[in-house]
Amino acid sequence: MTFNVRRRDRKKVLRATDILLAGIIVLASIVLATAQLRPGQAEDGFASPSNAVIVEVNSKRLETIPFSKISGSLTFAVQTDEGHEATLEVSESGKARITASTCLDKTCVRTGWISRPGQSIVCLPNRLVVRIEGTEAEHTLEPSLDAITY
């Protein structure tokens, strides 16, 4: 009979620890969620005044274009050392893309718009790198996606 009492006590202890563990998990998730959604933290890097487009050929910086100094859209040709050319478009909304290139595979053109600090467009045949450098914006209107699931 004492065996049954111990078994019942054990079930009560397991239930109490389960509730305690669930409470700790819920509390931790609330703390992490509020830390992620702090005011003033950016969700996307569009049009921050401190962001700039960096254009490099053969690891040499050719241009640094701050988004704050662009009105409308800026399009210009980037010449590489081997005589190749790529056309870069930079928008005042904080986006950049390569619209045309003399390379064969056109991966740089298919990359499309980049808009966040740390994103880059790389054209290996032309040895061209276009990247966004800076801090993220204070507030944005567009939500960002981490991944798409099919």
mmCIF file of the C-alpha atoms, coordinates in Angstrom:
data_MODEL
# 
_entry.id   MODEL 
# 
loop_
_atom_site.group_PDB 
_atom_site.id 
_atom_site.type_symbol 
_atom_site.label_atom_id 
_atom_site.label_alt_id 
_atom_site.label_comp_id 
_atom_site.label_asym_id 
_atom_site.label_entity_id 
_atom_site.label_seq_id 
_atom_site.pdbx_PDB_ins_code 
_atom_site.Cartn_x 
_atom_site.Cartn_y 
_atom_site.Cartn_z 
_atom_site.occupancy 
_atom_site.B_iso_or_equiv 
_atom_site.pdbx_formal_charge 
_atom_site.auth_seq_id 
_atom_site.auth_comp_id 
_atom_site.auth_asym_id 
_atom_site.auth_atom_id 
_atom_site.pdbx_PDB_model_num 
ATOM 1   C CA . MET A 1 1   ? 0.000  0.000  0.000   1.00 0.00 ? 1   MET A CA 1 
ATOM 2   C CA . THR A 1 2   ? 2.905  2.351  0.618   1.00 0.00 ? 2   THR A CA 1 
ATOM 3   C CA . PHE A 1 3   ? 4.028  1.622  -2.914  1.00 0.00 ? 3   PHE A CA 1 
ATOM 4   C CA . ASN A 1 4   ? 0.827  3.151  -4.283  1.00 0.00 ? 4   ASN A CA 1 
ATOM 5   C CA . VAL A 1 5   ? 1.218  6.258  -2.118  1.00 0.00 ? 5   VAL A CA 1 
ATOM 6   C CA . ARG A 1 6   ? 4.731  6.861  -3.359  1.00 0.00 ? 6   ARG A CA 1 
ATOM 7   C CA . ARG A 1 7   ? 3.579  6.374  -6.914  1.00 0.00 ? 7   ARG A CA 1 
ATOM 8   C CA . ARG A 1 8   ? 0.831  8.959  -6.453  1.00 0.00 ? 8   ARG A CA 1 
ATOM 9   C CA . ASP A 1 9   ? 3.312  11.379 -4.860  1.00 0.00 ? 9   ASP A CA 1 
ATOM 10  C CA . ARG A 1 10  ? 5.665  10.904 -7.752  1.00 0.00 ? 10  ARG A CA 1 
ATOM 11  C CA . LYS A 1 11  ? 2.885  11.776 -10.219 1.00 0.00 ? 11  LYS A CA 1 
ATOM 12  C CA . LYS A 1 12  ? 2.098  14.942 -8.257  1.00 0.00 ? 12  LYS A CA 1 
ATOM 13  C CA . VAL A 1 13  ? 5.764  15.949 -8.249  1.00 0.00 ? 13  VAL A CA 1 
ATOM 14  C CA . LEU A 1 14  ? 6.041  15.353 -11.978 1.00 0.00 ? 14  LEU A CA 1 
ATOM 15  C CA . ARG A 1 15  ? 2.956  17.455 -12.593 1.00 0.00 ? 15  ARG A CA 1 
ATOM 16  C CA . ALA A 1 16  ? 4.300  20.275 -10.458 1.00 0.00 ? 16  ALA A CA 1 
ATOM 17  C CA . THR A 1 17  ? 7.678  20.230 -12.212 1.00 0.00 ? 17  THR A CA 1 
ATOM 18  C CA . ASP A 1 18  ? 5.965  20.068 -15.589 1.00 0.00 ? 18  ASP A CA 1 
ATOM 19  C CA . ILE A 1 19  ? 3.944  23.165 -14.735 1.00 0.00 ? 19  ILE A CA 1 
ATOM 20  C CA . LEU A 1 20  ? 7.058  24.922 -13.445 1.00 0.00 ? 20  LEU A CA 1 
ATOM 21  C CA . LEU A 1 21  ? 9.010  24.029 -16.613 1.00 0.00 ? 21  LEU A CA 1 
ATOM 22  C CA . ALA A 1 22  ? 6.155  25.199 -18.852 1.00 0.00 ? 22  ALA A CA 1 
ATOM 23  C CA . GLY A 1 23  ? 6.003  28.484 -16.936 1.00 0.00 ? 23  GLY A CA 1 
ATOM 24  C CA . ILE A 1 24  ? 9.731  29.043 -17.376 1.00 0.00 ? 24  ILE A CA 1 
ATOM 25  C CA . ILE A 1 25  ? 9.460  28.362 -21.118 1.00 0.00 ? 25  ILE A CA 1 
ATOM 26  C CA . VAL A 1 26  ? 6.531  30.783 -21.502 1.00 0.00 ? 26  VAL A CA 1 
ATOM 27  C CA . LEU A 1 27  ? 8.341  33.460 -19.486 1.00 0.00 ? 27  LEU A CA 1 
ATOM 28  C CA . ALA A 1 28  ? 11.519 33.037 -21.552 1.00 0.00 ? 28  ALA A CA 1 
ATOM 29  C CA . SER A 1 29  ? 9.584  33.293 -24.825 1.00 0.00 ? 29  SER A CA 1 
ATOM 30  C CA . ILE A 1 30  ? 7.867  36.502 -23.646 1.00 0.00 ? 30  ILE A CA 1 
ATOM 31  C CA . VAL A 1 31  ? 11.212 38.030 -22.676 1.00 0.00 ? 31  VAL A CA 1 
ATOM 32  C CA . LEU A 1 32  ? 12.783 37.078 -26.022 1.00 0.00 ? 32  LEU A CA 1 
ATOM 33  C CA . ALA A 1 33  ? 9.794  38.373 -27.993 1.00 0.00 ? 33  ALA A CA 1 
ATOM 34  C CA . THR A 1 34  ? 9.869  41.756 -26.258 1.00 0.00 ? 34  THR A CA 1 
ATOM 35  C CA . ALA A 1 35  ? 13.639 41.992 -26.758 1.00 0.00 ? 35  ALA A CA 1 
ATOM 36  C CA . GLN A 1 36  ? 13.133 41.435 -30.501 1.00 0.00 ? 36  GLN A CA 1 
ATOM 37  C CA . LEU A 1 37  ? 10.391 44.069 -30.792 1.00 0.00 ? 37  LEU A CA 1 
ATOM 38  C CA . ARG A 1 38  ? 12.047 46.921 -28.878 1.00 0.00 ? 38  ARG A CA 1 
ATOM 39  C CA . PRO A 1 39  ? 11.106 50.382 -30.120 1.00 0.00 ? 39  PRO A CA 1 
ATOM 40  C CA . GLY A 1 40  ? 13.819 51.935 -32.236 1.00 0.00 ? 40  GLY A CA 1 
ATOM 41  C CA . GLN A 1 41  ? 15.089 48.620 -33.540 1.00 0.00 ? 41  GLN A CA 1 
ATOM 42  C CA . ALA A 1 42  ? 14.814 48.229 -37.290 1.00 0.00 ? 42  ALA A CA 1 
ATOM 43  C CA . GLU A 1 43  ? 13.050 45.440 -39.097 1.00 0.00 ? 43  GLU A CA 1 
ATOM 44  C CA . ASP A 1 44  ? 14.448 46.404 -42.467 1.00 0.00 ? 44  ASP A CA 1 
ATOM 45  C CA . GLY A 1 45  ? 17.221 48.630 -43.746 1.00 0.00 ? 45  GLY A CA 1 
ATOM 46  C CA . PHE A 1 46  ? 15.380 50.892 -46.194 1.00 0.00 ? 46  PHE A CA 1 
ATOM 47  C CA . ALA A 1 47  ? 16.560 54.486 -46.595 1.00 0.00 ? 47  ALA A CA 1 
ATOM 48  C CA . SER A 1 48  ? 18.565 54.967 -43.453 1.00 0.00 ? 48  SER A CA 1 
ATOM 49  C CA . PRO A 1 49  ? 20.583 58.162 -43.738 1.00 0.00 ? 49  PRO A CA 1 
ATOM 50  C CA . SER A 1 50  ? 23.729 56.373 -42.576 1.00 0.00 ? 50  SER A CA 1 
ATOM 51  C CA . ASN A 1 51  ? 23.521 53.650 -45.252 1.00 0.00 ? 51  ASN A CA 1 
ATOM 52  C CA . ALA A 1 52  ? 25.611 53.819 -48.409 1.00 0.00 ? 52  ALA A CA 1 
ATOM 53  C CA . VAL A 1 53  ? 26.255 51.744 -51.519 1.00 0.00 ? 53  VAL A CA 1 
ATOM 54  C CA . ILE A 1 54  ? 29.856 50.603 -51.857 1.00 0.00 ? 54  ILE A CA 1 
ATOM 55  C CA . VAL A 1 55  ? 31.134 49.722 -55.351 1.00 0.00 ? 55  VAL A CA 1 
ATOM 56  C CA . GLU A 1 56  ? 34.357 47.683 -55.530 1.00 0.00 ? 56  GLU A CA 1 
ATOM 57  C CA . VAL A 1 57  ? 36.289 46.289 -58.493 1.00 0.00 ? 57  VAL A CA 1 
ATOM 58  C CA . ASN A 1 58  ? 39.190 43.895 -57.823 1.00 0.00 ? 58  ASN A CA 1 
ATOM 59  C CA . SER A 1 59  ? 38.832 44.628 -54.078 1.00 0.00 ? 59  SER A CA 1 
ATOM 60  C CA . LYS A 1 60  ? 39.442 48.345 -54.693 1.00 0.00 ? 60  LYS A CA 1 
ATOM 61  C CA . ARG A 1 61  ? 36.727 50.769 -53.633 1.00 0.00 ? 61  ARG A CA 1 
ATOM 62  C CA . LEU A 1 62  ? 35.618 52.856 -56.605 1.00 0.00 ? 62  LEU A CA 1 
ATOM 63  C CA . GLU A 1 63  ? 32.559 54.607 -55.222 1.00 0.00 ? 63  GLU A CA 1 
ATOM 64  C CA . THR A 1 64  ? 30.771 55.233 -51.942 1.00 0.00 ? 64  THR A CA 1 
ATOM 65  C CA . ILE A 1 65  ? 27.269 56.553 -52.577 1.00 0.00 ? 65  ILE A CA 1 
ATOM 66  C CA . PRO A 1 66  ? 25.250 57.625 -49.500 1.00 0.00 ? 66  PRO A CA 1 
ATOM 67  C CA . PHE A 1 67  ? 21.496 57.176 -49.929 1.00 0.00 ? 67  PHE A CA 1 
ATOM 68  C CA . SER A 1 68  ? 20.941 60.567 -48.284 1.00 0.00 ? 68  SER A CA 1 
ATOM 69  C CA . LYS A 1 69  ? 22.607 62.317 -51.274 1.00 0.00 ? 69  LYS A CA 1 
ATOM 70  C CA . ILE A 1 70  ? 20.433 60.677 -53.938 1.00 0.00 ? 70  ILE A CA 1 
ATOM 71  C CA . SER A 1 71  ? 17.244 62.262 -55.201 1.00 0.00 ? 71  SER A CA 1 
ATOM 72  C CA . GLY A 1 72  ? 15.113 60.017 -57.353 1.00 0.00 ? 72  GLY A CA 1 
ATOM 73  C CA . SER A 1 73  ? 17.228 57.368 -59.010 1.00 0.00 ? 73  SER A CA 1 
ATOM 74  C CA . LEU A 1 74  ? 20.881 57.325 -60.018 1.00 0.00 ? 74  LEU A CA 1 
ATOM 75  C CA . THR A 1 75  ? 22.124 55.127 -62.877 1.00 0.00 ? 75  THR A CA 1 
ATOM 76  C CA . PHE A 1 76  ? 25.749 54.882 -63.954 1.00 0.00 ? 76  PHE A CA 1 
ATOM 77  C CA . ALA A 1 77  ? 28.162 52.517 -65.692 1.00 0.00 ? 77  ALA A CA 1 
ATOM 78  C CA . VAL A 1 78  ? 30.922 50.786 -63.771 1.00 0.00 ? 78  VAL A CA 1 
ATOM 79  C CA . GLN A 1 79  ? 34.033 49.964 -65.813 1.00 0.00 ? 79  GLN A CA 1 
ATOM 80  C CA . THR A 1 80  ? 36.201 47.020 -64.768 1.00 0.00 ? 80  THR A CA 1 
ATOM 81  C CA . ASP A 1 81  ? 39.923 46.499 -65.398 1.00 0.00 ? 81  ASP A CA 1 
ATOM 82  C CA . GLU A 1 82  ? 39.377 44.054 -68.268 1.00 0.00 ? 82  GLU A CA 1 
ATOM 83  C CA . GLY A 1 83  ? 37.152 46.458 -70.207 1.00 0.00 ? 83  GLY A CA 1 
ATOM 84  C CA . HIS A 1 84  ? 33.868 44.939 -69.070 1.00 0.00 ? 84  HIS A CA 1 
ATOM 85  C CA . GLU A 1 85  ? 30.965 47.090 -67.955 1.00 0.00 ? 85  GLU A CA 1 
ATOM 86  C CA . ALA A 1 86  ? 27.992 46.856 -65.604 1.00 0.00 ? 86  ALA A CA 1 
ATOM 87  C CA . THR A 1 87  ? 25.156 49.334 -65.166 1.00 0.00 ? 87  THR A CA 1 
ATOM 88  C CA . LEU A 1 88  ? 24.256 50.109 -61.560 1.00 0.00 ? 88  LEU A CA 1 
ATOM 89  C CA . GLU A 1 89  ? 20.989 51.710 -60.457 1.00 0.00 ? 89  GLU A CA 1 
ATOM 90  C CA . VAL A 1 90  ? 20.670 53.239 -56.972 1.00 0.00 ? 90  VAL A CA 1 
ATOM 91  C CA . SER A 1 91  ? 17.346 54.512 -55.641 1.00 0.00 ? 91  SER A CA 1 
ATOM 92  C CA . GLU A 1 92  ? 16.763 57.145 -52.969 1.00 0.00 ? 92  GLU A CA 1 
ATOM 93  C CA . SER A 1 93  ? 14.495 54.649 -51.182 1.00 0.00 ? 93  SER A CA 1 
ATOM 94  C CA . GLY A 1 94  ? 17.616 52.732 -50.163 1.00 0.00 ? 94  GLY A CA 1 
ATOM 95  C CA . LYS A 1 95  ? 17.819 50.089 -52.889 1.00 0.00 ? 95  LYS A CA 1 
ATOM 96  C CA . ALA A 1 96  ? 20.482 49.166 -55.425 1.00 0.00 ? 96  ALA A CA 1 
ATOM 97  C CA . ARG A 1 97  ? 20.671 46.731 -58.343 1.00 0.00 ? 97  ARG A CA 1 
ATOM 98  C CA . ILE A 1 98  ? 22.662 45.921 -61.449 1.00 0.00 ? 98  ILE A CA 1 
ATOM 99  C CA . THR A 1 99  ? 20.433 46.393 -64.486 1.00 0.00 ? 99  THR A CA 1 
ATOM 100 C CA . ALA A 1 100 ? 22.877 45.261 -67.212 1.00 0.00 ? 100 ALA A CA 1 
ATOM 101 C CA . SER A 1 101 ? 26.250 43.570 -67.424 1.00 0.00 ? 101 SER A CA 1 
ATOM 102 C CA . THR A 1 102 ? 28.639 42.311 -70.085 1.00 0.00 ? 102 THR A CA 1 
ATOM 103 C CA . CYS A 1 103 ? 29.237 39.036 -68.222 1.00 0.00 ? 103 CYS A CA 1 
ATOM 104 C CA . LEU A 1 104 ? 27.910 35.798 -69.719 1.00 0.00 ? 104 LEU A CA 1 
ATOM 105 C CA . ASP A 1 105 ? 25.851 34.319 -66.885 1.00 0.00 ? 105 ASP A CA 1 
ATOM 106 C CA . LYS A 1 106 ? 24.076 37.541 -65.709 1.00 0.00 ? 106 LYS A CA 1 
ATOM 107 C CA . THR A 1 107 ? 23.778 36.280 -62.109 1.00 0.00 ? 107 THR A CA 1 
ATOM 108 C CA . CYS A 1 108 ? 24.430 39.813 -60.895 1.00 0.00 ? 108 CYS A CA 1 
ATOM 109 C CA . VAL A 1 109 ? 21.468 41.117 -62.908 1.00 0.00 ? 109 VAL A CA 1 
ATOM 110 C CA . ARG A 1 110 ? 19.186 38.316 -61.683 1.00 0.00 ? 110 ARG A CA 1 
ATOM 111 C CA . THR A 1 111 ? 20.069 39.110 -58.061 1.00 0.00 ? 111 THR A CA 1 
ATOM 112 C CA . GLY A 1 112 ? 17.689 42.066 -58.216 1.00 0.00 ? 112 GLY A CA 1 
ATOM 113 C CA . TRP A 1 113 ? 17.348 44.798 -55.619 1.00 0.00 ? 113 TRP A CA 1 
ATOM 114 C CA . ILE A 1 114 ? 19.357 44.814 -52.403 1.00 0.00 ? 114 ILE A CA 1 
ATOM 115 C CA . SER A 1 115 ? 18.281 47.057 -49.542 1.00 0.00 ? 115 SER A CA 1 
ATOM 116 C CA . ARG A 1 116 ? 19.702 45.879 -46.218 1.00 0.00 ? 116 ARG A CA 1 
ATOM 117 C CA . PRO A 1 117 ? 23.132 46.514 -44.727 1.00 0.00 ? 117 PRO A CA 1 
ATOM 118 C CA . GLY A 1 118 ? 25.304 43.484 -45.403 1.00 0.00 ? 118 GLY A CA 1 
ATOM 119 C CA . GLN A 1 119 ? 23.553 42.448 -48.609 1.00 0.00 ? 119 GLN A CA 1 
ATOM 120 C CA . SER A 1 120 ? 25.679 42.381 -51.737 1.00 0.00 ? 120 SER A CA 1 
ATOM 121 C CA . ILE A 1 121 ? 25.628 41.761 -55.463 1.00 0.00 ? 121 ILE A CA 1 
ATOM 122 C CA . VAL A 1 122 ? 28.669 39.952 -56.839 1.00 0.00 ? 122 VAL A CA 1 
ATOM 123 C CA . CYS A 1 123 ? 29.675 39.694 -60.485 1.00 0.00 ? 123 CYS A CA 1 
ATOM 124 C CA . LEU A 1 124 ? 32.584 37.240 -60.555 1.00 0.00 ? 124 LEU A CA 1 
ATOM 125 C CA . PRO A 1 125 ? 33.531 37.536 -64.255 1.00 0.00 ? 125 PRO A CA 1 
ATOM 126 C CA . ASN A 1 126 ? 33.763 41.335 -63.890 1.00 0.00 ? 126 ASN A CA 1 
ATOM 127 C CA . ARG A 1 127 ? 35.238 41.113 -60.354 1.00 0.00 ? 127 ARG A CA 1 
ATOM 128 C CA . LEU A 1 128 ? 32.593 43.598 -59.231 1.00 0.00 ? 128 LEU A CA 1 
ATOM 129 C CA . VAL A 1 129 ? 31.018 43.781 -55.759 1.00 0.00 ? 129 VAL A CA 1 
ATOM 130 C CA . VAL A 1 130 ? 28.156 46.116 -54.887 1.00 0.00 ? 130 VAL A CA 1 
ATOM 131 C CA . ARG A 1 131 ? 27.176 46.108 -51.221 1.00 0.00 ? 131 ARG A CA 1 
ATOM 132 C CA . ILE A 1 132 ? 25.200 48.131 -48.739 1.00 0.00 ? 132 ILE A CA 1 
ATOM 133 C CA . GLU A 1 133 ? 27.049 49.309 -45.687 1.00 0.00 ? 133 GLU A CA 1 
ATOM 134 C CA . GLY A 1 134 ? 25.712 51.063 -42.601 1.00 0.00 ? 134 GLY A CA 1 
ATOM 135 C CA . THR A 1 135 ? 23.157 50.681 -39.846 1.00 0.00 ? 135 THR A CA 1 
ATOM 136 C CA . GLU A 1 136 ? 19.554 49.658 -40.122 1.00 0.00 ? 136 GLU A CA 1 
ATOM 137 C CA . ALA A 1 137 ? 16.764 52.234 -40.378 1.00 0.00 ? 137 ALA A CA 1 
ATOM 138 C CA . GLU A 1 138 ? 14.715 53.380 -37.397 1.00 0.00 ? 138 GLU A CA 1 
ATOM 139 C CA . HIS A 1 139 ? 11.232 52.621 -38.754 1.00 0.00 ? 139 HIS A CA 1 
ATOM 140 C CA . THR A 1 140 ? 9.984  51.032 -41.931 1.00 0.00 ? 140 THR A CA 1 
ATOM 141 C CA . LEU A 1 141 ? 6.635  50.411 -43.513 1.00 0.00 ? 141 LEU A CA 1 
ATOM 142 C CA . GLU A 1 142 ? 7.445  47.214 -45.387 1.00 0.00 ? 142 GLU A CA 1 
ATOM 143 C CA . PRO A 1 143 ? 7.636  43.930 -43.489 1.00 0.00 ? 143 PRO A CA 1 
ATOM 144 C CA . SER A 1 144 ? 10.611 41.705 -44.168 1.00 0.00 ? 144 SER A CA 1 
ATOM 145 C CA . LEU A 1 145 ? 10.677 37.979 -44.828 1.00 0.00 ? 145 LEU A CA 1 
ATOM 146 C CA . ASP A 1 146 ? 13.271 35.547 -43.584 1.00 0.00 ? 146 ASP A CA 1 
ATOM 147 C CA . ALA A 1 147 ? 12.225 32.660 -45.820 1.00 0.00 ? 147 ALA A CA 1 
ATOM 148 C CA . ILE A 1 148 ? 9.495  31.396 -48.078 1.00 0.00 ? 148 ILE A CA 1 
ATOM 149 C CA . THR A 1 149 ? 8.063  27.917 -47.654 1.00 0.00 ? 149 THR A CA 1 
ATOM 150 C CA . TYR A 1 150 ? 6.312  26.009 -50.412 1.00 0.00 ? 150 TYR A CA 1 
# 
